[in-house]
Amino acid sequence: MTEMETILGEIQKALDAGLYYLAVASALSLPDVCSALESPTGMTSGNQYKAWYDTWLASRYPNLTADDIYSLRCGVVHQGRFGHPKMQYSRVLFTIPNANRNVYHNNILNDALNLDAPRFCQDIVESVSAWYESKKNDPNVTQNLPRLLRLHPNGLPPYMVGMPLIA
């Protein structure tokens, strides 16, 4: 299993476990991961995040601009809130599975954007999978991939051995 498949699988496990905030926050960080892997420096920026979104995900979200999703990412990851003052919407409403099995996704309700959390995460995961398939042999990606966080089931010599860790 590749490093990227491990990350994407953990987002799916979070969704399966009903850990929607964790899944959404992790999914929103993936364009950063991808754009950093693609970068000659191994680092990313807001503009690179937005460019990745425009190329790989924007066609699925006509109501969500690159500025909106970057602001959403900043709000969720850095302030722990859905929404950000720089977004065109006053709020983002993530629906989660419910007893009635109603799914509401990619709707504008008054001044709020409604997204279905599982569908949103799955769309990002699918976009990242397509990106990785396209870019896995890119020289920057192959150079930066060894630095990607990964599970080391038996430790990471010479630092810690004999126990699983993420490094």
DSSP file with accessible surface (Angstrom, degrees, kcal/mol):
  #  RESIDUE AA STRUCTURE BP1 BP2  ACC     N-H-->O    O-->H-N    N-H-->O    O-->H-N    TCO  KAPPA ALPHA  PHI   PSI    X-CA   Y-CA   Z-CA
    1    1 A M              0   0  180      0, 0.0     2,-0.0     0, 0.0     5,-0.0   0.000 360.0 360.0 360.0 132.3    0.0    0.0    0.0
    2    2 A T     >  -     0   0   39      1,-0.1     4,-2.0     4,-0.0     5,-0.1  -0.315 360.0-109.5 -75.5 163.4    1.4    3.4   -0.9
    3    3 A E  H  > S+     0   0   42      1,-0.2     4,-1.9     2,-0.2     5,-0.1   0.902 120.9  50.7 -57.5 -42.0    1.8    6.2    1.5
    4    4 A M  H  > S+     0   0    2      1,-0.2     4,-2.7     2,-0.2     5,-0.2   0.909 106.7  53.4 -66.7 -39.8   -1.1    8.1   -0.2
    5    5 A E  H  > S+     0   0  100      1,-0.2     4,-2.6     2,-0.2    -1,-0.2   0.874 106.3  54.5 -62.7 -34.3   -3.4    5.1   -0.1
    6    6 A T  H  X S+     0   0   35     -4,-2.0     4,-1.9     2,-0.2    -1,-0.2   0.945 110.3  45.2 -63.6 -46.4   -2.7    4.9    3.7
    7    7 A I  H  X S+     0   0   43     -4,-1.9     4,-1.7     2,-0.2    -2,-0.2   0.944 115.0  47.2 -63.2 -46.6   -3.8    8.5    4.2
    8    8 A L  H  X S+     0   0   15     -4,-2.7     4,-1.9     1,-0.2    -1,-0.2   0.898 110.6  53.1 -64.3 -38.0   -6.9    8.1    2.0
    9    9 A G  H  X S+     0   0   30     -4,-2.6     4,-2.4    -5,-0.2    -1,-0.2   0.856 105.1  54.4 -64.4 -35.8   -7.8    4.8    3.7
   10   10 A E  H  X S+     0   0  107     -4,-1.9     4,-2.2     2,-0.2    -1,-0.2   0.862 105.3  53.1 -69.6 -32.4   -7.7    6.5    7.1
   11   11 A I  H  X S+     0   0    5     -4,-1.7     4,-2.3     2,-0.2    -2,-0.2   0.937 109.9  48.6 -64.8 -42.9  -10.1    9.2    5.9
   12   12 A Q  H  X S+     0   0   67     -4,-1.9     4,-2.8     1,-0.2    -2,-0.2   0.912 110.0  51.6 -62.3 -41.3  -12.5    6.4    4.8
   13   13 A K  H  X S+     0   0  147     -4,-2.4     4,-1.8     2,-0.2    -1,-0.2   0.891 108.0  52.3 -62.7 -38.3  -12.1    4.7    8.2
   14   14 A A  H  <>S+     0   0    8     -4,-2.2     5,-3.1     2,-0.2     4,-0.3   0.932 110.8  47.4 -63.3 -43.4  -12.9    8.0    9.9
   15   15 A L  H ><5S+     0   0    9     -4,-2.3     3,-1.6     1,-0.2    -2,-0.2   0.935 111.0  51.3 -61.6 -45.4  -16.1    8.3    7.8
   16   16 A D  H 3<5S+     0   0  119     -4,-2.8    -1,-0.2     1,-0.3    -2,-0.2   0.827 110.7  49.5 -61.0 -31.7  -17.0    4.6    8.6
   17   17 A A  T 3<5S-     0   0   69     -4,-1.8    -1,-0.3    -5,-0.2    -2,-0.2   0.434 118.2-111.3 -87.6  -0.1  -16.5    5.3   12.3
   18   18 A G  T < 5S+     0   0   33     -3,-1.6     2,-1.3    -4,-0.3     3,-0.2   0.705  73.0 139.5  77.6  20.6  -18.7    8.5   12.2
   19   19 A L     >< +     0   0   90     -5,-3.1     4,-2.2    -6,-0.2    -1,-0.2  -0.559  17.1 158.3 -95.9  70.7  -15.7   10.8   12.8
   20   20 A Y  H  >  +     0   0   52     -2,-1.3     4,-2.9     2,-0.2     5,-0.3   0.863  66.1  52.3 -70.4 -40.2  -16.9   13.4   10.3
   21   21 A Y  H  > S+     0   0  116     -3,-0.2     4,-2.8     2,-0.2     5,-0.3   0.950 112.2  47.5 -61.0 -45.9  -15.0   16.4   11.6
   22   22 A L  H  > S+     0   0   92      1,-0.2     4,-2.5     2,-0.2     5,-0.2   0.925 113.6  48.0 -59.8 -44.2  -11.8   14.4   11.5
   23   23 A A  H  X S+     0   0    0     -4,-2.2     4,-2.8     2,-0.2    -2,-0.2   0.933 113.7  46.1 -64.5 -45.2  -12.6   13.2    8.0
   24   24 A V  H  X S+     0   0    1     -4,-2.9     4,-2.7     2,-0.2    -2,-0.2   0.938 113.8  48.2 -65.3 -45.4  -13.5   16.7    6.7
   25   25 A A  H  X S+     0   0   19     -4,-2.8     4,-1.0    -5,-0.3    -1,-0.2   0.926 114.8  45.8 -62.0 -43.0  -10.4   18.3    8.3
   26   26 A S  H >X S+     0   0   39     -4,-2.5     4,-0.7    -5,-0.3     3,-0.6   0.924 112.6  50.1 -65.5 -44.2   -8.1   15.6    6.9
   27   27 A A  H >< S+     0   0    0     -4,-2.8     3,-1.1     1,-0.2    -2,-0.2   0.913 107.0  54.9 -61.8 -40.8   -9.7   15.8    3.4
   28   28 A L  H 3< S+     0   0    0     -4,-2.7     4,-0.3     1,-0.3    -1,-0.2   0.752 105.0  54.9 -65.3 -21.9   -9.3   19.5    3.3
   29   29 A S  H XX S+     0   0   41     -4,-1.0     4,-1.7    -3,-0.6     3,-0.6   0.666  86.4  83.8 -83.5 -15.7   -5.6   19.2    4.0
   30   30 A L  H <X S+     0   0    1     -3,-1.1     4,-3.0    -4,-0.7     5,-0.3   0.866  82.4  56.9 -62.2 -39.0   -5.0   16.8    1.1
   31   31 A P  H 3> S+     0   0    0      0, 0.0     4,-2.6     0, 0.0    -1,-0.2   0.887 107.4  52.0 -59.9 -31.8   -4.6   19.6   -1.6
   32   32 A D  H <> S+     0   0   22     -3,-0.6     4,-2.3    -4,-0.3    -2,-0.2   0.933 110.2  47.8 -62.7 -46.4   -1.8   20.9    0.6
   33   33 A V  H  X S+     0   0   34     -4,-1.7     4,-2.4     2,-0.2     5,-0.2   0.949 115.1  44.9 -60.4 -48.3   -0.2   17.5    0.7
   34   34 A C  H  X S+     0   0    0     -4,-3.0     4,-1.9     1,-0.2    -2,-0.2   0.921 113.9  47.5 -64.6 -45.8   -0.5   17.0   -3.1
   35   35 A S  H  X S+     0   0    5     -4,-2.6     4,-0.8    -5,-0.3    -1,-0.2   0.862 112.4  50.8 -68.8 -29.9    0.7   20.5   -4.0
   36   36 A A  H >< S+     0   0   20     -4,-2.3     3,-0.6    -5,-0.2     6,-0.3   0.916 108.8  51.1 -69.3 -42.1    3.6   20.2   -1.6
   37   37 A L  H 3< S+     0   0    8     -4,-2.4   107,-0.4     1,-0.2    -2,-0.2   0.875 111.6  48.6 -61.1 -35.1    4.6   16.9   -3.2
   38   38 A E  H 3< S+     0   0   52     -4,-1.9    -1,-0.2    -5,-0.2    -2,-0.2   0.667  93.8  97.1 -77.3 -18.1    4.5   18.4   -6.6
   39   39 A S  S X< S-     0   0    6     -4,-0.8     3,-1.0    -3,-0.6   105,-0.1  -0.489  75.7-133.2 -79.6 141.4    6.6   21.4   -5.6
   40   40 A P  T 3  S+     0   0   89      0, 0.0    -1,-0.1     0, 0.0    -4,-0.0   0.832 110.9  44.9 -59.3 -29.4   10.3   21.6   -6.2
   41   41 A T  T 3  S-     0   0  103      2,-0.2     3,-0.1   103,-0.0    -4,-0.1   0.563 109.1-122.1 -89.8 -11.2   10.8   22.7   -2.6
   42   42 A G  S <  S+     0   0   27     -3,-1.0     2,-0.3     1,-0.3    -6,-0.1   0.606  80.7 104.6  77.0  11.1    8.5   20.2   -1.1
   43   43 A M        -     0   0  132     -8,-0.1    -1,-0.3    -7,-0.1    -2,-0.2  -0.783  54.3-153.8-120.0 164.8    6.5   23.1    0.3
   44   44 A T        -     0   0   48     -2,-0.3     2,-0.3    -3,-0.1   -12,-0.1  -0.767   3.6-158.5-131.9 177.8    3.2   24.6   -0.6
   45   45 A S     >  -     0   0   49     -2,-0.2     4,-2.5     1,-0.1     5,-0.2  -0.916  40.8 -94.4-148.1 171.5    1.3   27.9   -0.4
   46   46 A G  H  > S+     0   0   14     -2,-0.3     4,-2.5     1,-0.2     5,-0.2   0.894 124.6  52.1 -58.7 -40.9   -2.3   29.2   -0.6
   47   47 A N  H  > S+     0   0  122      1,-0.2     4,-2.3     2,-0.2    -1,-0.2   0.889 109.7  48.5 -65.6 -36.9   -1.9   29.8   -4.3
   48   48 A Q  H  > S+     0   0   69      2,-0.2     4,-2.4     1,-0.2    -1,-0.2   0.896 110.4  51.9 -69.1 -39.5   -0.7   26.3   -5.0
   49   49 A Y  H  X S+     0   0    0     -4,-2.5     4,-2.5     2,-0.2    -2,-0.2   0.948 111.9  46.6 -57.5 -49.5   -3.6   24.9   -2.9
   50   50 A K  H  X S+     0   0   46     -4,-2.5     4,-2.7     1,-0.2    -2,-0.2   0.894 111.2  51.1 -63.3 -40.2   -6.0   26.9   -5.0
   51   51 A A  H  X S+     0   0   52     -4,-2.3     4,-2.1     2,-0.2    -1,-0.2   0.906 109.7  50.5 -64.8 -40.0   -4.4   25.9   -8.3
   52   52 A W  H  X S+     0   0    8     -4,-2.4     4,-2.9     2,-0.2     5,-0.4   0.945 111.3  48.8 -61.6 -47.2   -4.6   22.2   -7.2
   53   53 A Y  H  X>S+     0   0    0     -4,-2.5     5,-2.7     1,-0.2     4,-2.5   0.935 110.2  50.9 -57.4 -48.2   -8.3   22.6   -6.4
   54   54 A D  H  <5S+     0   0   95     -4,-2.7     5,-0.2     1,-0.2    -1,-0.2   0.885 117.4  40.0 -59.3 -37.8   -9.0   24.3   -9.7
   55   55 A T  H  <5S+     0   0  103     -4,-2.1    -2,-0.2    -5,-0.2    -1,-0.2   0.900 129.4  23.0 -78.4 -41.3   -7.3   21.6  -11.7
   56   56 A W  H  <5S+     0   0   58     -4,-2.9    -3,-0.2    -5,-0.2    -2,-0.2   0.636 133.6  12.9-108.4 -16.5   -8.4   18.5   -9.8
   57   57 A L  T ><5S+     0   0    0     -4,-2.5     3,-2.0    -5,-0.4     4,-0.4   0.638  92.8  88.9-136.0 -25.1  -11.7   19.2   -7.9
   58   58 A A  G > <S+     0   0   23     -5,-2.7     3,-1.7     1,-0.3     6,-0.2   0.796  80.4  67.1 -58.4 -31.6  -13.4   22.4   -8.9
   59   59 A S  G 3  S+     0   0  114      1,-0.3    -1,-0.3    -5,-0.2    -2,-0.1   0.778 100.4  51.5 -62.9 -22.2  -15.4   20.9  -11.7
   60   60 A R  G <  S+     0   0   89     -3,-2.0    -1,-0.3     1,-0.2    -2,-0.2   0.599 111.7  48.8 -84.2 -14.4  -17.4   18.9   -9.1
   61   61 A Y    X   +     0   0    2     -3,-1.7     3,-1.9    -4,-0.4    -1,-0.2  -0.633  55.3 166.0-130.9  75.9  -18.1   22.0   -7.0
   62   62 A P  T 3  S+     0   0  106      0, 0.0    -1,-0.1     0, 0.0    -3,-0.1   0.731  82.2  53.1 -64.9 -18.7  -19.5   24.9   -9.2
   63   63 A N  T 3  S+     0   0   49      1,-0.1     2,-0.5     2,-0.0    -5,-0.0   0.385  99.2  72.0 -94.7   4.0  -20.6   26.7   -6.0
   64   64 A L    <   -     0   0    4     -3,-1.9    -3,-0.1    -6,-0.2    -1,-0.1  -0.938  67.7-159.8-127.5 107.3  -17.2   26.6   -4.4
   65   65 A T     >  -     0   0   64     -2,-0.5     4,-2.6     1,-0.1     5,-0.2  -0.320  35.0-106.3 -77.9 167.6  -14.4   28.8   -5.7
   66   66 A A  H  > S+     0   0   10      1,-0.2     4,-2.2     2,-0.2     5,-0.2   0.890 124.4  51.8 -60.6 -38.8  -10.7   28.1   -5.0
   67   67 A D  H  > S+     0   0   90      1,-0.2     4,-2.4     2,-0.2    -1,-0.2   0.903 109.1  51.3 -64.1 -40.2  -10.8   31.1   -2.6
   68   68 A D  H  > S+     0   0    5      2,-0.2     4,-2.8     1,-0.2    -2,-0.2   0.942 111.5  44.8 -61.5 -49.7  -13.8   29.6   -0.8
   69   69 A I  H  X S+     0   0    0     -4,-2.6     4,-2.9     2,-0.2    -1,-0.2   0.894 113.0  51.0 -68.4 -34.4  -12.3   26.2   -0.3
   70   70 A Y  H  X S+     0   0   54     -4,-2.2     4,-2.6    -5,-0.2    -1,-0.2   0.929 112.2  47.1 -66.7 -40.5   -9.0   27.6    0.8
   71   71 A S  H  X S+     0   0    8     -4,-2.4     4,-2.7     2,-0.2    -2,-0.2   0.899 111.9  50.8 -65.0 -38.9  -10.8   29.8    3.3
   72   72 A L  H  X S+     0   0    0     -4,-2.8     4,-3.0     2,-0.2     5,-0.3   0.940 110.1  49.9 -61.9 -46.3  -12.8   26.8    4.4
   73   73 A R  H  X S+     0   0   29     -4,-2.9     4,-2.8     1,-0.2     5,-0.5   0.932 112.0  48.1 -57.3 -45.7   -9.6   24.8    4.9
   74   74 A C  H  X>S+     0   0   19     -4,-2.6     4,-2.1     1,-0.2     5,-0.8   0.929 113.6  47.3 -63.4 -43.1   -8.1   27.6    6.9
   75   75 A G  I  X>S+     0   0    0     -4,-2.7     6,-2.1     3,-0.2     4,-1.3   0.938 118.7  39.3 -63.8 -45.9  -11.2   27.9    9.1
   76   76 A V  I  X5S+     0   0    0     -4,-3.0     4,-0.7     4,-0.3    -2,-0.2   0.953 123.6  37.2 -70.2 -49.9  -11.5   24.2    9.7
   77   77 A V  I  <5S+     0   0   64     -4,-2.8    -3,-0.2    -5,-0.3    -2,-0.2   0.886 130.6  26.5 -75.0 -36.8   -7.8   23.4   10.1
   78   78 A H  I  <5S+     0   0  114     -4,-2.1    -3,-0.2    -5,-0.5    -2,-0.2   0.759 135.0  23.8-102.9 -27.4   -6.7   26.5   12.0
   79   79 A Q  I  <<S-     0   0   98     -4,-1.3    -3,-0.2    -5,-0.8    -2,-0.1   0.442  94.1-124.1-116.3  -4.8   -9.8   27.8   13.8
   80   80 A G  S  <<S+     0   0   45     -4,-0.7     2,-0.3    -5,-0.5    -4,-0.3   0.864  71.2 114.2  66.0  36.8  -11.9   24.7   14.1
   81   81 A R        -     0   0  120     -6,-2.1     2,-1.0    -9,-0.2    -1,-0.2  -0.986  69.6-121.8-140.8 151.2  -14.9   26.2   12.4
   82   82 A F  S    S+     0   0   61     -2,-0.3    10,-0.8    10,-0.1     2,-0.2  -0.800  86.9  29.8 -90.9 102.4  -16.8   25.7    9.2
   83   83 A G        -     0   0    6     -2,-1.0    -2,-0.1   -11,-0.3     7,-0.1  -0.445  64.4-145.9 126.2 157.8  -16.7   28.9    7.5
   84   84 A H    >   -     0   0   39      5,-0.4     3,-2.3    -2,-0.2     5,-0.1  -0.980  29.5-112.5-154.7 144.7  -14.2   31.8    7.3
   85   85 A P  T 3  S+     0   0  105      0, 0.0    -1,-0.0     0, 0.0   -14,-0.0   0.766 114.1  59.2 -56.5 -22.9  -14.8   35.5    6.9
   86   86 A K  T 3  S+     0   0  166    -15,-0.1     2,-0.1   -19,-0.1   -15,-0.1   0.493  85.6 100.5 -87.9   0.0  -13.2   35.5    3.4
   87   87 A M  S <  S-     0   0   16     -3,-2.3   -19,-0.1     2,-0.2   -18,-0.0  -0.472  77.8-127.9 -81.0 158.6  -15.8   33.0    2.0
   88   88 A Q  S    S+     0   0  115     -2,-0.1     2,-0.3   -23,-0.0    -1,-0.1   0.609  93.4  68.2 -78.5 -10.8  -18.7   34.1   -0.1
   89   89 A Y  S    S-     0   0   18     -5,-0.1    -5,-0.4     1,-0.1    23,-0.2  -0.844  76.1-140.4-109.1 147.7  -21.0   32.2    2.3
   90   90 A S  S    S+     0   0   66     21,-2.7     2,-0.3    -2,-0.3    22,-0.2   0.800  86.6   5.2 -75.2 -26.0  -21.8   33.0    5.9
   91   91 A R  E     -a  112   0A 147     20,-0.8    22,-2.3    -8,-0.1     2,-0.5  -0.983  60.1-138.0-149.9 159.7  -21.7   29.4    6.9
   92   92 A V  E     -a  113   0A   3    -10,-0.8     2,-0.7    -2,-0.3    22,-0.2  -0.992  19.4-158.2-119.2 128.4  -20.9   25.9    5.5
   93   93 A L  E     -a  114   0A  69     20,-3.2    22,-2.5    -2,-0.5     2,-0.7  -0.927   3.3-163.4-110.6 107.4  -23.4   23.3    6.6
   94   94 A F  E     -a  115   0A  31     -2,-0.7    22,-0.2    20,-0.2     2,-0.2  -0.837  10.1-152.5 -91.2 116.9  -22.0   19.7    6.4
   95   95 A T  E     -a  116   0A  34     20,-2.4    22,-2.9    -2,-0.7     3,-0.0  -0.577   9.9-161.1 -84.4 153.1  -24.7   17.2    6.6
   96   96 A I        -     0   0   80     -2,-0.2     8,-0.1    20,-0.2    20,-0.0  -0.864  38.3 -66.8-128.2 162.7  -24.0   13.7    7.9
   97   97 A P        -     0   0   74      0, 0.0     2,-0.3     0, 0.0    -1,-0.1  -0.194  59.5-174.5 -52.5 141.1  -25.8   10.4    7.6
   98   98 A N    >   -     0   0   60      4,-0.2     3,-1.8    -3,-0.0    -3,-0.0  -0.873  40.3 -98.5-137.4 168.7  -29.1   10.4    9.3
   99   99 A A  T 3  S+     0   0  104     -2,-0.3    -1,-0.0     1,-0.3     0, 0.0   0.803 121.6  52.8 -60.7 -31.9  -32.0    8.0   10.1
  100  100 A N  T 3  S-     0   0  127      2,-0.1    -1,-0.3     1,-0.0     3,-0.1   0.528 104.1-130.8 -81.9  -5.8  -34.0    9.2    7.1
  101  101 A R    <   +     0   0  218     -3,-1.8     2,-0.3     1,-0.2    -2,-0.1   0.769  49.1 160.6  58.9  28.4  -31.1    8.6    4.7
  102  102 A N        -     0   0   65      2,-0.0     2,-0.5     1,-0.0    -1,-0.2  -0.647  23.4-162.3 -77.3 135.8  -31.6   12.1    3.3
  103  103 A V        -     0   0   98     -2,-0.3     2,-0.5    -3,-0.1    13,-0.1  -0.987   9.4-178.7-122.5 121.8  -28.5   13.3    1.4
  104  104 A Y        +     0   0  122     -2,-0.5     2,-0.4    11,-0.1    -9,-0.4  -0.988  15.0 167.1-120.0 125.6  -28.2   17.1    0.7
  105  105 A H        +     0   0   43     -2,-0.5    10,-0.3    10,-0.2   -11,-0.1  -0.994  51.4   1.8-149.2 134.5  -25.1   18.1   -1.1
  106  106 A N  S    S+     0   0   33      8,-1.1     2,-0.3    -2,-0.4     9,-0.2   0.884  85.9 140.6  63.5  45.1  -23.8   21.1   -3.0
  107  107 A N  E     -B  114   0A  59      7,-1.8     7,-3.7    -3,-0.1     2,-0.6  -0.866  49.6-135.8-116.0 152.6  -26.8   23.3   -2.3
  108  108 A I  E     -B  113   0A  82     -2,-0.3     2,-0.6     5,-0.2     5,-0.2  -0.941  19.6-173.2-107.5 122.5  -27.0   27.0   -1.4
  109  109 A L  E >   -B  112   0A  84      3,-2.9     3,-2.2    -2,-0.6     2,-0.4  -0.946  63.1 -56.0-119.0 105.4  -29.5   27.6    1.4
  110  110 A N  T 3  S-     0   0  163     -2,-0.6    -2,-0.0     1,-0.3     0, 0.0  -0.462 123.4 -19.9  57.5-113.0  -30.0   31.4    1.9
  111  111 A D  T 3  S+     0   0   98     -2,-0.4   -21,-2.7    -3,-0.1   -20,-0.8   0.093 122.7  91.3-110.7  23.6  -26.4   32.5    2.5
  112  112 A A  E <   -aB  91 109A   7     -3,-2.2    -3,-2.9   -23,-0.2     2,-0.5  -0.892  67.0-135.4-119.9 149.1  -25.0   29.1    3.5
  113  113 A L  E     -aB  92 108A   0    -22,-2.3   -20,-3.2    -2,-0.3     2,-0.5  -0.887  18.8-152.6-100.7 129.6  -23.4   26.4    1.4
  114  114 A N  E     +aB  93 107A   3     -7,-3.7    -7,-1.8    -2,-0.5    -8,-1.1  -0.901  18.4 172.3-105.3 128.2  -24.6   22.8    2.2
  115  115 A L  E     -a   94   0A   0    -22,-2.5   -20,-2.4    -2,-0.5     2,-0.6  -0.989  34.3-123.7-131.2 142.5  -22.2   19.9    1.6
  116  116 A D  E  >  -a   95   0A  12     -2,-0.4     4,-3.0   -22,-0.2     5,-0.3  -0.775  22.9-143.4 -83.5 120.5  -22.7   16.3    2.5
  117  117 A A  H  > S+     0   0    1    -22,-2.9     4,-2.6    -2,-0.6     5,-0.2   0.923  95.9  44.4 -56.4 -51.0  -19.6   15.4    4.6
  118  118 A P  H  > S+     0   0   19      0, 0.0     4,-2.7     0, 0.0    -1,-0.2   0.942 116.6  46.3 -61.5 -43.0  -19.1   11.8    3.3
  119  119 A R  H  > S+     0   0   76      2,-0.2     4,-2.6     1,-0.2    -2,-0.2   0.923 112.8  50.5 -64.6 -42.0  -19.6   12.8   -0.4
  120  120 A F  H  X S+     0   0    0     -4,-3.0     4,-2.1     2,-0.2    -1,-0.2   0.949 113.1  45.2 -60.2 -48.2  -17.3   15.8    0.0
  121  121 A C  H  X S+     0   0    0     -4,-2.6     4,-2.8    -5,-0.3    -2,-0.2   0.915 113.1  50.5 -63.4 -42.9  -14.6   13.7    1.5
  122  122 A Q  H  X S+     0   0   57     -4,-2.7     4,-2.9    -5,-0.2    -1,-0.2   0.892 108.1  53.1 -64.5 -37.0  -15.0   10.9   -1.1
  123  123 A D  H  X S+     0   0   11     -4,-2.6     4,-2.3     2,-0.2    -1,-0.2   0.914 111.4  45.8 -63.7 -41.7  -14.8   13.5   -3.9
  124  124 A I  H  X S+     0   0    0     -4,-2.1     4,-2.9     2,-0.2     5,-0.2   0.941 112.5  50.5 -66.4 -44.5  -11.5   14.8   -2.5
  125  125 A V  H  X S+     0   0   28     -4,-2.8     4,-2.6     1,-0.2    -2,-0.2   0.931 111.7  48.0 -58.7 -45.0  -10.2   11.3   -2.0
  126  126 A E  H  X S+     0   0   89     -4,-2.9     4,-2.3     2,-0.2    -1,-0.2   0.907 112.2  49.3 -63.3 -39.7  -11.2   10.4   -5.6
  127  127 A S  H  X S+     0   0    4     -4,-2.3     4,-2.6     2,-0.2    -2,-0.2   0.907 111.5  48.7 -66.6 -40.0   -9.5   13.6   -6.9
  128  128 A V  H  X S+     0   0    0     -4,-2.9     4,-3.2     2,-0.2     5,-0.2   0.907 109.8  52.5 -66.4 -40.1   -6.3   12.8   -4.9
  129  129 A S  H  X S+     0   0   57     -4,-2.6     4,-2.4    -5,-0.2    -2,-0.2   0.925 111.6  45.9 -61.4 -43.5   -6.3    9.3   -6.3
  130  130 A A  H  X S+     0   0   51     -4,-2.3     4,-2.0     2,-0.2    -2,-0.2   0.914 113.5  50.0 -64.7 -42.9   -6.6   10.6   -9.8
  131  131 A W  H  X S+     0   0    0     -4,-2.6     4,-2.3     2,-0.2    -2,-0.2   0.944 111.4  48.5 -59.2 -48.4   -3.9   13.2   -9.1
  132  132 A Y  H  X S+     0   0   31     -4,-3.2     4,-2.0     1,-0.2    -2,-0.2   0.912 109.7  51.5 -63.0 -41.4   -1.5   10.6   -7.6
  133  133 A E  H  < S+     0   0  121     -4,-2.4    -1,-0.2     1,-0.2    -2,-0.2   0.899 115.5  43.1 -60.9 -38.4   -2.0    8.2  -10.6
  134  134 A S  H  < S+     0   0   77     -4,-2.0    -1,-0.2    -5,-0.2    -2,-0.2   0.814 125.7  31.6 -74.5 -32.1   -1.2   11.1  -12.9
  135  135 A K  H >< S+     0   0   51     -4,-2.3     3,-2.4    -5,-0.2     6,-0.2   0.428  80.9 105.8-110.8  -0.4    1.8   12.4  -10.9
  136  136 A K  T 3< S+     0   0   68     -4,-2.0    -1,-0.1     1,-0.3    -3,-0.1   0.755  89.6  42.6 -60.6 -22.1    3.3    9.4   -9.2
  137  137 A N  T 3  S+     0   0  134     -4,-0.2    -1,-0.3    -3,-0.2    -2,-0.1   0.369  83.0 123.3-103.0   5.1    6.3    9.4  -11.6
  138  138 A D    <>  -     0   0   42     -3,-2.4     4,-2.8     1,-0.1     5,-0.3  -0.436  68.7-128.0 -63.2 134.2    6.7   13.2  -11.6
  139  139 A P  H  > S+     0   0   96      0, 0.0     4,-2.0     0, 0.0     5,-0.2   0.876 107.9  49.1 -56.9 -38.5   10.3   14.0  -10.5
  140  140 A N  H  > S+     0   0   43      2,-0.2     4,-2.4     1,-0.2     5,-0.2   0.921 112.1  48.4 -67.0 -41.7    9.2   16.4   -7.7
  141  141 A V  H  > S+     0   0    0     -6,-0.2     4,-2.6     2,-0.2    -1,-0.2   0.949 112.6  47.1 -63.5 -47.5    6.7   13.9   -6.3
  142  142 A T  H  < S+     0   0   72     -4,-2.8    -1,-0.2     1,-0.2    -2,-0.2   0.865 114.4  48.7 -65.2 -31.9    9.2   11.0   -6.3
  143  143 A Q  H  < S+     0   0  124     -4,-2.0    -1,-0.2    -5,-0.3    -2,-0.2   0.889 119.3  37.2 -70.9 -39.4   11.8   13.3   -4.6
  144  144 A N  H >< S+     0   0   20     -4,-2.4     3,-1.7  -107,-0.4     4,-0.3   0.725  96.0  82.0 -88.2 -21.9    9.3   14.5   -2.0
  145  145 A L  G >< S+     0   0   22     -4,-2.6     3,-2.1     1,-0.3    -1,-0.2   0.853  81.2  63.2 -57.9 -38.0    7.4   11.3   -1.3
  146  146 A P  G 3  S+     0   0   88      0, 0.0    -1,-0.3     0, 0.0    -2,-0.1   0.776 101.1  54.5 -60.9 -19.2    9.9    9.8    1.1
  147  147 A R  G <  S+     0   0  224     -3,-1.7    -2,-0.2    -4,-0.2     2,-0.1   0.530  82.7 113.5 -89.5  -6.1    9.3   12.7    3.5
  148  148 A L  S <  S-     0   0   21     -3,-2.1    19,-0.1    -4,-0.3  -145,-0.0  -0.427  81.6 -99.5 -66.8 137.5    5.5   12.1    3.6
  149  149 A L        +     0   0  113     -2,-0.1     2,-0.3    17,-0.1  -142,-0.1  -0.284  56.6 166.8 -53.0 139.6    4.2   10.9    6.9
  150  150 A R        -     0   0   54     17,-2.1    17,-2.2    -3,-0.1     2,-0.4  -0.987  40.1 -96.9-153.9 162.5    3.7    7.2    7.0
  151  151 A L  E     -C  166   0B  89     -2,-0.3    15,-0.2    15,-0.2     3,-0.1  -0.674  26.8-166.7 -82.5 130.1    3.1    4.3    9.2
  152  152 A H  E >   -C  165   0B  36     13,-3.2    13,-1.7    -2,-0.4     3,-1.7  -0.907   2.7-166.9-116.0  97.1    6.2    2.4   10.2
  153  153 A P  T 3  S+     0   0   82      0, 0.0    -1,-0.1     0, 0.0     3,-0.1   0.772  87.3  33.1 -61.3 -25.7    4.9   -0.9   11.7
  154  154 A N  T 3  S-     0   0  127      1,-0.5     8,-2.0    10,-0.1     9,-0.2   0.094 119.8 -99.3-117.0  20.5    8.3   -1.9   13.2
  155  155 A G  E <   -D  161   0C   9     -3,-1.7    -1,-0.5     6,-0.3     6,-0.3  -0.360  37.7 -81.0  93.7-175.5    9.7    1.6   14.0
  156  156 A L  E >>  -D  160   0C  52      4,-2.8     3,-1.7    -2,-0.1     4,-1.6  -0.864  56.0-111.0-135.2  95.9   12.1    3.8   12.2
  157  157 A P  T 34 S+     0   0   89      0, 0.0    -2,-0.0     0, 0.0     4,-0.0  -0.382  94.2  20.5 -63.7 145.3   15.8    2.9   12.8
  158  158 A P  T 34 S+     0   0  113      0, 0.0     3,-0.2     0, 0.0    -3,-0.0  -0.938 128.1  48.0 -92.8  14.1   17.9    4.4   14.2
  159  159 A Y  T <4 S-     0   0  181     -3,-1.7     2,-0.3     1,-0.3    -4,-0.0   0.975 123.7  -8.6 -81.9 -59.5   15.4    6.4   16.2
  160  160 A M  E  <  +D  156   0C  98     -4,-1.6    -4,-2.8     3,-0.1     2,-0.3  -0.984  66.8 179.8-142.8 132.9   12.9    3.9   17.5
  161  161 A V  E     +D  155   0C  98     -2,-0.3    -6,-0.3    -6,-0.3    -7,-0.0  -0.916  56.6  37.6-132.1 157.1   12.6    0.2   16.7
  162  162 A G  S    S+     0   0   72     -8,-2.0    -7,-0.2    -2,-0.3    -1,-0.1   0.516 101.3  73.0  86.2   5.4   10.3   -2.6   17.7
  163  163 A M  S    S-     0   0   94     -9,-0.2    -1,-0.1    -3,-0.1     2,-0.1  -0.996  84.2-103.4-149.7 146.7    7.1   -0.6   17.9
  164  164 A P        +     0   0   86      0, 0.0     2,-0.3     0, 0.0   -10,-0.1  -0.409  47.0 160.4 -70.3 145.8    4.7    0.9   15.4
  165  165 A L  E     -C  152   0B  35    -13,-1.7   -13,-3.2   -10,-0.1     2,-0.5  -0.980  39.4-120.0-155.7 164.5    4.9    4.7   14.9
  166  166 A I  E      C  151   0B 116     -2,-0.3   -15,-0.2   -15,-0.2   -17,-0.1  -0.951 360.0 360.0-108.2 127.1    4.0    7.4   12.4
  167  167 A A              0   0   45    -17,-2.2   -17,-2.1    -2,-0.5    -2,-0.0  -0.977 360.0 360.0-147.5 360.0    6.9    9.4   11.2
